[in-house]
């Protein structure tokens, strides 16, 4: 049977990478907010085709916004899960250390 091993250093590095990605996505979301760099609708003119272009732009902007919000939620969830795993790992390691030390204490008594 394969032994499962938790590498806290790897998990910490992975969590830090996810946090960097979350920060990047959050920065892009801020740019998409109304009035910011990417939150301003370009001028489409007065031609009949401009109404269609305006609607396609609006739909693409909303899809991008929704997808980035979902990505932010996923990254945040992964970070929380890793933090919980690391916390459980620390608790388990402390318990294992106690259990391993207990027989030694009995021998020395």
C-alpha positions as CSV (number, residue, x, y, z in Angstrom):
1,X,0.0,0.0,0.0
2,X,1.3,3.4,-1.0
3,X,2.1,5.8,1.9
4,X,0.6,9.3,1.6
5,X,3.1,12.0,2.5
6,X,2.2,15.6,3.0
7,X,5.0,18.0,2.2
8,X,4.2,21.3,4.0
9,X,7.0,23.2,2.2
10,X,5.5,22.3,-1.2
11,X,2.0,23.2,0.0
12,X,3.2,26.5,1.3
13,X,5.0,27.3,-2.0
14,X,1.9,26.3,-3.9
15,X,-0.4,28.4,-1.7
16,X,1.9,31.4,-2.2
17,X,1.7,30.9,-6.0
18,X,-2.1,30.7,-5.8
19,X,-2.1,33.9,-3.7
20,X,0.1,35.7,-6.4
21,X,-2.4,34.6,-9.1
22,X,-5.3,35.7,-6.9
23,X,-3.7,39.1,-6.5
24,X,-3.1,39.4,-10.3
25,X,-6.7,38.5,-11.1
26,X,-8.0,40.9,-8.4
27,X,-5.9,43.7,-10.0
28,X,-7.5,42.9,-13.4
29,X,-11.0,42.9,-11.9
30,X,-10.3,46.4,-10.5
31,X,-9.4,47.5,-14.1
32,X,-12.7,46.2,-15.3
33,X,-14.8,48.2,-12.9
34,X,-16.9,51.0,-14.3
35,X,-14.8,54.1,-15.0
36,X,-11.4,52.3,-14.8
37,X,-9.1,51.6,-17.7
38,X,-11.0,48.6,-19.0
39,X,-14.4,49.6,-17.6
40,X,-15.2,52.3,-20.2
41,X,-17.1,51.3,-23.3
42,X,-15.4,52.5,-26.5
43,X,-17.2,54.7,-28.9
44,X,-18.9,52.6,-31.6
45,X,-20.3,55.4,-33.7
46,X,-23.8,55.9,-35.0
47,X,-24.0,53.3,-37.8
48,X,-26.6,50.6,-37.5
49,X,-23.9,48.0,-37.0
50,X,-22.6,50.0,-34.0
51,X,-25.6,48.8,-31.9
52,X,-24.6,45.2,-32.6
53,X,-21.0,45.9,-31.8
54,X,-22.0,47.7,-28.6
55,X,-24.1,44.7,-27.4
56,X,-21.3,42.2,-28.3
57,X,-18.8,44.3,-26.3
58,X,-21.2,44.5,-23.4
59,X,-21.7,40.7,-23.4
60,X,-18.0,40.0,-23.7
61,X,-17.3,42.4,-20.8
62,X,-19.9,40.7,-18.6
63,X,-18.6,37.2,-19.4
64,X,-15.1,38.3,-18.6
65,X,-16.2,39.9,-15.4
66,X,-18.2,36.8,-14.4
67,X,-15.3,34.4,-15.3
68,X,-12.8,36.4,-13.3
69,X,-15.1,36.5,-10.3
70,X,-15.4,32.7,-10.5
71,X,-11.7,32.3,-10.8
72,X,-11.1,34.6,-7.8
73,X,-13.5,32.4,-5.8
74,X,-11.8,29.2,-6.9
75,X,-8.3,30.5,-6.0
76,X,-9.5,31.8,-2.7
77,X,-11.1,28.4,-1.9
78,X,-7.9,26.6,-2.8
79,X,-5.9,28.8,-0.6
80,X,-8.3,28.2,2.3
81,X,-8.2,24.5,1.8
82,X,-4.4,24.5,1.7
83,X,-4.3,26.6,4.9
84,X,-6.6,24.1,6.6
85,X,-4.5,21.2,5.4
86,X,-1.4,22.8,6.8
87,X,-3.1,23.5,10.1
88,X,-4.3,19.8,10.3
89,X,-0.8,18.7,9.4
90,X,0.7,20.8,12.2
91,X,-1.8,19.4,14.7
92,X,-1.1,15.8,13.5
93,X,2.7,16.3,13.7
94,X,2.4,17.6,17.3
95,X,0.2,14.6,18.2
96,X,2.6,12.2,16.6
97,X,5.5,13.7,18.4
98,X,3.7,13.4,21.7
99,X,2.8,9.8,21.0
100,X,6.3,8.9,20.0
101,X,7.7,10.7,23.1
102,X,5.3,9.0,25.6
103,X,6.8,5.5,25.5
104,X,10.3,7.1,25.9
105,X,9.0,9.0,29.0
106,X,7.6,5.7,30.4
107,X,11.0,4.1,30.0
108,X,12.9,6.9,31.7
109,X,10.4,6.9,34.7
